[in-house]
Amino acid sequence: MVTYTFIGLNALMYVLQWAIPNFTQQIYLLGALAYWEPWRILTSAFAHSQGSLLHIAMNMYGVYICGTLLEPRLGRLRFTWLYLLSAFGGSLGVLVLSNPLSATLGASGALSGLFLALFIVFRTNRSALKQMGIVLMLNAVMGFIVPGISWQGHLGGAVLGAIAAAAIVLIPKGAKRSAIQFTLLSSITLLLMVSCYLAASMIRWPIG
C-alpha cells in the first residue's frame, strides 16, 4: 500500500507540473532558496523533469521493485520512515555538495536510499540481489542521460537509507526492539532536520 501510495504521489505531482503554469519552478530544490522556501527540500523529491518521461518512469519502476521487496519485510510505518529519510537525505546531499544556484528534482535520492536498504535487509538473499542489479543499472543510467538529477542527491539518499535500514534491521530481536528502532529513527530524523536547516542557512540567498 505504501509503495503504491508513493508512486501515486509522484504521478500526481507530475500531472500538476504539466497542468499548473510554473508549478515546477515552485517545487524543485534550489539551495539558495531552501532557507526561505523550506518545502522545496521535500517537494523536490516528488517532482520530475518535464523534458523526459523516462525520468519519472525509471524512478517509479525502481521504487516499485524496491518497495515490493522492502515494505512487506519492514512493515508500512518503517518503510514510510525509510523512504522519507532517504528523500530528505538526498536533499541534504544537494544542499551540502551542489551549487546553491542549480535546480534539482526527482525521486532518485529516495530510490538510492531504498536501494542501499536492500543490500542491508537482503544481504544474504541471492535472488533479491539479482533484482537489485536492475535498479543499480537504471540508477546509473539516469545519472548520465537525464537532466536535473545529481550524484549529490544520490549520495545523500544512499547514506541516509543505509543508516535508517541499519537502525531497523540490525537491532537484535527482543521485547524492546521496536522501542529501540523508533528511538533511533526519531533521533536520525531530528539530526537530519537540524542538518538541513544549518545547510540551508549557510547557503541562503540574501533577501532584501
N, C-alpha and C positions, 0 to 999 in steps of 0.2 A: 504493500500500500504506500509506504513512504517513498520508495523508489519511483513509482508511477506519479506520485504527487510532485516530486521534484522535477521530473521530466515535464509534467503538465505545466508547472510554474514557468519553466524555461520557455516552453512553447507559447504560453500566454504572453510572456514578456516580449517574445519575438513578434507576435501579432501586433502588439501595441506599438512596437518600434516602427512598424510599417503603417499603422493606422493613425498615429498621432505625430504631427509635424514636429521635428526637433526633439522628439522624446529621447532618442538615443543619446543626444548631447547632454541631456539632463541626468543620465544614469550611469554613463561609463565612468571609470575611475581616472581622475586627473589628480595626481598627487598634490599639486599646488592648491587645489580647491577642496581637498578632503577635510581639512580642518573646519572650513566654513559650511561645507555640504557633506556631512559625515555619512549620509545614506548611500553615497556612491561606493563606500567600502563594501557594502553588501549587494546593492542592486547591480553593480558591475559583474558580479558572479552569476547573474541570471540573464544577462544581455549578451547578444552575439552579433557578429559582423553581418551587416545587411548586404555586403558585397560578395558574400559567399554562403550559399545554403549549406555547403559542405561543412562549414564551421559548426553550426548547431547540430547537424545530422551526425557528425562523427563524435561530438561531445556527448550527445544523448545516447548514442549506441554504447559508448564507453560507460556511461552512468548506468545504463540498463544491465550490462554484463556484470559490472562490479556490484551493483545494488542487489541483483537477484542472487548473488553469492553471499554477500555480507549481511543483508537485512535479516534473513532467516537465522543466521548464526549469532548475530549480535542482539537482535530484538529491535523493535521500532524506535524506542527512545534513544538507545545508544547509537543506533545507526544515524538518526537525525542529528545527534550531537556531533558525531564524527564528520558528517557531511558539512555542517555549518562551520565547524572549527577549521576544516580544510579550506573552505571558501574564504573565511577571514584570513587564514594563514597565507593564501595566495595573494590577497590584497596587501597584507603586511609586507610580503616579499617585494611587491611592486613599490610600495611606499619607501622602503629602505634602499632598494637597489636600482630602481629605474629613474630615468629623467622625470622630474616632477611635472614637466610640461608635456609629457607623452601620454596619450589616451590608451587605456587598456580595458578590455572587456572579454567575457567568456567564462564558461564553467570549467576551464582547463585546470585551474588551481584546485577546485574541489575534486575533480576527477583524478588529479595526481595524488591527492591525499587518499582517495579510495583505493587507488592502485597500490600505494605503499602499504596500506592497511591489509590488502590481500596477501602480501608477502608475509606479514606477521600472523594473520589469522590462519592462513592455509600453508604455512611454511613446510609442512610435511605431506601435503596432498599434491601429487604429481599431475593429476587431471586438471586441478584448478590452476596450477602453474602454467599449463599449456594455454588455457584461456587468457591468462594474464599476459601472455606473449602477444596476443592480438591487440590488447589495449595498449601495450607498450609501443607497438609498431604504429598504431593510429596516433598516439600522442606525439611520437617523434615526427611523424609526417606533418601534423598540424603546425608544429613549430617552424617549419620551413615554407609551407605553401599558403598559410592563411594569415592575413594581416590583422593587427590588433590584439595579438596574444604575445606572451613573453616568457622567456625562460625564468625570469624572476618570479613570476606568478606560479609557474610550475614548481619551482624550488620551494617557495614558501608553503604552498599547499601540501607538497610531499612531506616536508618536515613536520608540519602540524598533524597531518594524517597519521604519520608513523607514531608520533608521540601519543596522540589520542588512542590509537589502536592498542599501543602497548599498555596504556593505563586501563584499558578494558580487558584484554585477554591474558595479560601476563600476571594478573593478580591471582594468587593461589585460591582454589576453591575453599569455601568455608562460610560460616554464618555471617561474617562481616564483609564478605566480598563485595556485595552491591554498595554498601556504605562507603567502602574504600574507593570503589570505582567512581561513584558520583562525587566524592570529595576531591579526587584527583581531577576529574573533568571540570568541576567548578573552579578549581584553582588554575587550571590551564586556561579556561575561559577568561577569568579575571586578569591573568597576566597578559593574555593576548589583547584584551580590550585596552589595557593600560599602554601596551606597546604600540598599538595602532594610534592611540591619542598622542603619545610622545612623538612618534614618527611624523604624524600629520602636522603637529605643532612646529617641528623643525623645518619643514619644507613649505609651510603655508605661504600663499600669495598675499602680500600686504593689501589690506582693503582700506581705502580712504587716505 
